[in-house]
Amino acid sequence: MLSRLSDDLNADAATIRGVVERLTPAQRHGFRPLPTPLPLVPSIAQTFDGLHLDGRDRELLLALAVCLDDVLDPLLEFDGRSAAEIAAASVGDHLLMHAGRARFADTRLAIWVRATTCAAGTAMVHGRLSAVFRRRGDRVSADWHRARASLVGDPATAPELTLIARQLTEAGYPDRALLLAREASEHAVGDARDEARLVAGASAVGAGFAAEAAAWLGTLYPHGSERCRLAGLGALLVAQTLMQGAVPEVDPTAVRPGTADDADWRHWTRAAALAAILCAERGDRQGMRTWLDALRDGATRIDAERELRDPVVALSWLLAGDREVDGVTGPGPVSGGMLRTLRAAVEGDIDLALRLVATDDSTFSGGPDPFVPGYELSPVVRAYRAVVEALLLMWRGDIGIARDRLIQAALRLPIALPFAGLGVVLARRLDLAVLGELGPFARSLTIALPAGVKIDLLVDRGIHSFLAGSFDDAAATIRLWSDLGSPQAAMAVPGLDELVLIGADGPAPVASIEPPELTRARHLQVRIATAGDGRWRTESEEIREAARTLSSPFARARVEAMLGTRDAIRDDHSSARIHLQYAERLFELSGATAWARAIRRRLDRLDAREGSIVPALDPLSACRSAWSLRLTARELDVAMRAVRGAANREIGAALSVSVRTVEVHLGRVFTKLDVRSRVELTVLAHRTDQHL
């Protein structure tokens, strides 16, 4: 939205702020399109307050402002002057003409001209433009301007405008399609109005305007024709899901076709397929199964088992976490391209997955897709592609590149919508990895999420605290996240495994979609976090060798950082320095500069404090936070009192328990922390506090 406003308002900050204040919340968040034309705000009025135009020049500027494109020749025919004559006239100062194209030197002038011209004058210009385009054989523009020239309803224009809008949607221009379909609906009557509303809703879905789509398609229920209701069912389910965060609780059998018409059954079957995928993205397996049953029923009726049922079933189960899906694939960008790409990544070939994304004639190209016919080139499908590409780059360890690609995509695509907000999760984690905090793009995308869409924010806060050196807050945040059930995205996005694994009895839950290398890296982190001294002496070299096989610089850096921290806590400073230096360089290589800075601070502390124990302002607070993830509350109390030198009898009196109970708690603490005495426990406490 801000990118579009910047283009339309000459990147003038004051004007942008003024226009944003006039927008509705849905428009500001990208759920509805921007108004056409944009409102005339005081800063625009003041800019052109002294501008005086003669009638001919005003009509030329107005014609340029209301045309669907910027082709110069129709404007020259409309005005009657040559390009050279216009350039030499005073109006030429306000135009940029080059290579057969014309545009405003200051885009805000288009808003001013439209706002300061009366309705009759605007209608007259539209009428003249309609005649120009009719002579030139441009049916789209001719019908558009004819409809806009009509001060009363003109039902004859509606069918043609609706047809053109449908074609524009399929060609990947849903914004313009929505403009035409809206105009058609204002003129249409009867079934033609239902058709225009259907196309308006479908184009709004393709553009990512979820609230706009739900509003248009909702008008078809319950009084629209059954054919239009069934044709719009899939798009309506998508729009409502994007706004509500969950697939609407609809019984598929309640909306089944009441006829034997093959087209009606095909629409219903596609709606079932869309609902199944949406459920899978959100982890709703029960809903997914219900809609997959409907899909199987419909696919059998329309003989679409191979082209529609099989690839959608495979993609649904893959998104739901079943890695042993059939090797089937379909055509087009979603049932073919996305399925092949994710399958390649899950099987461990991320480079192949990225090549599939980048190859124009496969994967996410605009080939026909039985699953999303008419949407192959839409911004929403392209947003799915952009999010998948950023995720693959992150999995490969190219953190900086992934962030740059996602930011560029966010300027033109609704990346907050795919995979239940995964694009926003990625934007936040990538910002934290590179900046150490949330940047403007991540914050804007977070605000733009529909109210019904929930993403995990606790892990982000934990990462921010961890990278800033506030281990206490990071540990407390991750404990709260664990208490809330460890919510995570359907696809693995690196979080704060360093702390999650400290308190885990086993490996942390694996997300639905994750390449094998990330799983191996997590298992190595588990072994580092949980191995006692006895096991460590026999396993450490094997773990170090396994870490060297990780190809992702980001994944390996985090393993190296854990190895370095463990060695530092165990007082092996030479080995700790080697691993931490590896981690710093690997983080820099991946573009994760905030992580590299955090490791540099650890190295500086190691150099400054080598061989000594320096008490912190809040003694042992970091140690308490770290141990709280592995010990019970009572065990932690006993351990911290023991570290501070209290005798067993003193601990028992303070906690109102027997000396024997204190001894039992201490025995469990020794086992969990792999120490053999109070002395070892005290040394471990101070070293843990020093190096975290």
Residue, then its C-alpha position, 0 to 999 in steps of 0.5 A: m500500500l505504501s509503495r503504491l502511495s509513494d508512486d502515486l503521490n510523488a513520494d511526498a511524505a506530507t501528502i502520503r501522511g495526509v492521504v493515509e489519514r483519509l483511508t479506512p483501516a481496511q485500505r491502510h492494511g491492504f484488505r481493500p484497494l485504495p480509492t480511485p481517485l485518491p483524495l485531494v488533501p490540503s498539501i496537494a491543493q496547496t501545491f497547485d493552488g496557483l495553477h491556471l489551465d485553459g480548457r484544452d490543456r485541462e481536458l488533456l491532463l484529465a484524459l491522461a488521468v482517467c485513461l487505463d494506460d499511458v499510451l501516447d497516441p490516443l491522447l494525441e488523437f484526443d487533443g489534436r496536437s502533435a507531441a512536439e506541439i504539446a511539449a512546446a506549450s505550457v502544458g508540456d511542463h507538466l508532462l513527461m513524454h518518451a517512447g510513445r508513453a506519457r505520464f505526469a511530471d508530478t503524479r499528484l497533479a492527476i488527483w488535483v485535476r480530477a478533483t477540480t473538474c465537475a462531473a459533467g466535464t469528466a463525463m464529456v472527456h470519457g465520452r470523447l475518449s470512448a470514441v477515440f478508442r472505438r476508432r482505434g479498435d481498443r474495445v476494452s478502453a472504449d467500453w470502459h470510457r463509455a460506461r464512465a461517461s454515462l451519468v445514468g445506468d447503461p446496462a448494455t455496457a456491463p456484459e462486455l466490461t465483465l468479460i474484459a475484467r475476467q480476461l484481465t484477472e486471468a492475465g494477471y492484472p486483478d487491480r484493473a479487472l476489479l476496476l472494470a468489474r466494479e463499474a460493470s456492477e453499477h450498470a448491470v441488472g439481474d444475472a449480469r449483476d451477479e456475474a459482475r459481482l462474481v468477477a469483482g470478488a474473484s479479482a479482489v481475491g487474486a489481488g489479495f484484497a481479502a475484505e473486498a473479496a468477501a464483501w463482493l462475494g457475500t452479496l451472492y448469498p443467499h439470493g444470487s444464482e446458484r451458478c454464481r454462488l458455486a463459481g464464487l464459493g472457493a474464492l469466498l472461502v479463501a477470502q473469509t479464511l484470510m480475514q478470520g484466520a481459520v477456514p469457515e465451519v461449513d459442511p461441504t454437503a450443505v453447499r453441494p450443487g443441486t444440479a447435475d451440471d458438470a460446471d457446477w460440480r467442478h466449481w464445488t470440487r475446486a472449492a473443496a480443494l482450496a479449503a483442504i489446502l487452507c486447513a492444512e496450512r493452519g494445522d487443522r487436520q480434521g477440517m482437511r480430512t473433511w474437505l478432502d473427502a468432498l474433493r474425492d467425491g467431486a473429482t470422481r463425478i467430474d473425472a478429475e482424479r489425476e489432474l486435481r484430486d491426486p496433487v491436492v491430496a499430496l500437497s495437503w498431506l505434505l503441508a500437514g507434516d506427512r513426508e511420505v506423500d505420493g510422488v504425484t504432481g500436477p500442472g501449473p504453479v500450485s498443484g505442480g510447482m509448489l508441490r515439486t518445490l516443497r517436496a525437493a526441499v523436504e527430501g534435502d535438495i534445497d538447491l534444486a528447489l530454488r532452481l524450480v522456483a527460478t525456472d520460468d517454464s516450470t513450477f510457479s510459471g503461469g501454466p494452466d492449473p486445474f486447482v487455481p484456474g484463472y489465478e496462475l498469474s495473480p499477485v496472491v500466487r506470486a506472493y506464495r512463490a516469494v514466501v517459498e523462495a525466502l524460506l528456501l534461502m533461509w533454510r540454505g543459510d542465505i539470511g541476508i539474501a532472503r531478507d532482501r528478496l522478501i523486502q522487494a516482494a513486500l513492495r508489490l505483493p501481499i506476502a502477509l497472506p500465504f501459509a497463514g502469515l508465514g511471510v510475516v514470521l519470516a520477515r520478523r526472524l530475518d530482521l532480527a537475524v540481520l538487524g537485531e531488532l524489527g525493522p520498518f518492513a517487518r513492523s508494517l507487515t505485522i500490523a497488516l495481518p488480519a485480526g484473525v491471523k495469529i503468529d508467535l511473537l514470544v520467540d521473536r522477543g526471546i531472540h531479541s533479548f538473547l542477541a542483546g545479551s539479556f539472557d534472563d529475559a530470553a530464558a523467561t520468554i522461552r519458558l512462557w512460550s513452552d508453557l503455552g504449547s510451543p506454537q510454531a509455523a507449519m514450516a520450520v523457521p529458525g527460532l531460539d533452539e539454544l534455549v528451547l533445547i536446554g529445558a527439553d527432555g528430548p528433541a524439540p517438536v519438528a515443524s511440518i516442513e523442514p529439510p533434513e539438514l535442519t533436523r540434523a542440526r537440531h539433533l546436534q544441538v540436543r546432544i550438546a545441550t544434554a550430554g553429561d561429562g561422561r558422554w561428552r568425552t566420548e561423543s564430543e569429537e563425533i559431534r564436532e565432525a558432524a557439525r562440519t558436514l552442515s552446508s548451511p552457514f547459519a545452521r552450522a554457526r549456531v551449532e558452533a556457537m553452542l560448542g563454544t559456549r559449552d567449552a567456555i563453561r567447562d573452562d576449555h577456553s582455547s577450544a571455546r575461542i576456536h568454535l566461537q570464531y567459526a560461528e562469528r565468521l559463518f554468521e557473517l557469511s550468511g548475512a546474519t550480522a546481529w548474530a555475528r555481533a552477539i558472538r563477537r561480544r562473547l569472544d570479547r568477554l572470553d578474552a577479557r575474563e579468561g581464567s577469572i570469575v567476575p561477579a555480575l551486578d546481579p550475581l548468578s542471574a543468568c545462571r538461574s535463568a539457564w538452570s530454570l529450564r532444566l530444574t524444578a522450582r524447588e531444585l533450583d531454590v536448593a541449588m542456588r542456595a547451595v551455590r551461595g554457600a548455605a549448609n543443608r541444614e540452613i537450606g532446610a530451615a529456609l525452605s521448611v523441609s528436612v535435611r534429607t529432602v534437601e539432600v534428595h534435591l541436591g542429588r537430583v541437581f547433581t545428576k541433571l547438571d552432571v556434577r559430583s559435588r558442591v564445589e563443582l556445582t559452584v564453579l559451574a554456576h559462575r562459569t555459566d553466568q559468565h559465558l551466557 
